[in-house]
Amino acid sequence: MRLYRNALGRWVRGVEIIKAVASSGGIAGWVVWKDYPLVWAGIIAAAQLLDALKNVIPFAKTHRAASDLTITLEIVYIDAEDDWESIHAGKLSEAAINSRRTKLRKLQLDAERKHFPDGFEPSERLIRLATEEARAYFSLTFNEESP
């Protein structure tokens, strides 16, 4: 989710920069170079179109949801890491492990439904990157391969 949030953040920033440059630059250009009013009107219209499309392609709204879900999941994963330490040390019974795993999965599902009520399907690329990060994390943190 963090990777998705970061990717959306780049899109949100890009669209906002284009809108700002197009509207401000278009008006300034129109004032300075009055010879090409159709060009400047087109630039301003493009900025307005981007602004109107933000509700059709809601990058900012989805980015906010991904940011909020990332924070929620980080908290859940801190709890999971604490549980993993106990599991790794052999301090928990099989029943306790199953109970805690079920609790964490419910917390994750509740968070996902809250922030993405229509669901979320990550791209294969994001899944691959997240898997690589998880393997590196397990290798560095626990000196072993990920499960």
N, C-alpha and C positions, 0 to 999 in steps of 0.2 A: 504494500500500500504506500509505503514511503517513496518507492521508486515511481509509482504512478502519480503520486502527489507532485513530485519533483518535475516529472515530464509535463504535467498539466500546468505547473507554475511557469515553465518556459513559454508555453502557448499563451497563457494569460498575459504575461509581460510583453510578449511580442505583439499581441493584438492591441494592448493599451498603448504601446509605443507607436504603432502604426496610426492609431486613432489620433493620438496627440500631435504627431508630426503632420499628418494629413490635414487635420482641422486648423491647427495654428499656422503651419507652413502654407496651406492653401489660401487662407485669408491674407497672410503677409505677401505671398506671391502675387495674388490678385491685385493688391494695392500697388506693389512695385511694378509689376509687368502687366499692365492693363491690356496689352495687345492680344493676350490669349485667354479671354474670359471663359471659353468652353473648357480649357484644360483645368483651370482653377476650380470651376464649378464641378467638374468631374471628380477632382480630388476631394473636395468637400462632400460631395454626394457619396463617395466611397467611404469616407469616415462615418457618415451618417448610417450607411448600410451596415458597416461593421457594428455600430452601436445597436442597431435594430436586431441584428443576428445574434446578439449575446443571449437573447431569450430563446432562440431556436437552437443554437449550439452553445449551451450554457457552460462554457469553460470555467468561468469564475465560480459559479454555483457548485459545479462538480469538484473544482479545486478546493473550495471550502470544506465540502463534505469529506474529501480525501484527507485534508489536513486534520480535521476533527477526528476522523477514524484512526489516523496514524497515531495521534496522541492517546486515544483510548486503548488502542492495541499495544502501544508501548507499555502502558500500565499493566495490562493483562500479561504481557510477556515478562515483565519484571517478576510478577507472581509465579509465572511458569518457570522462570530461571531459578527462583528460590526453591520451588518444588523439585526441579531437576537436580539441584545440589543434594537434596535429601535422598532422592532416588539413587543418584550416582554413588552416594556414600553408603547405600544399603540400609537406610534408616526407616524406610516405609514398607508396610506390607503390601501385597498385591491388591487387596481391597482398597487400601488408602490411596494407592497410585491410581486405580480406576476411578475412584470417587473424585479425586482432584483433577484428573484429566477431563472428566465429564463436566465438572464445574467450569473449568477454563474454556472448554469448547462452547458451553452455553453463553458465557460472557462474550466470547468472540462473535458468536452468531447474533446475539442481541445488539452488539455494537454495529455489526455490518447491516442489520435490518434497520437500525435507527438512522444511520447515515446514508445508506443506499437502499431505500425501501423497494426499489424496482430491481435490485440485484446488481452484481458487479462481476464481470467476466474479464479477468486480466489477460493480456496478450501473451502469446507463447514466449516472446522476447522477455517480458517482465518476469514470467515464471522462471525462465532460464537464469536471468540475472539474480533473482531472489534465491534460487537454489544454490547458485555459486557463492553468494554471500553467506548463506546458512552453513554451507560446507566449510568455508574459511573460518567462520565464527566458531564452529564446533572444534575444528582443528586447532585453532589458537587458544581457545578458552579451556577446552577439556583434553587437549592433546589426543584427539581421536576423530574418526570419521563421523559424519552426521548419520542419524538413524534413517 
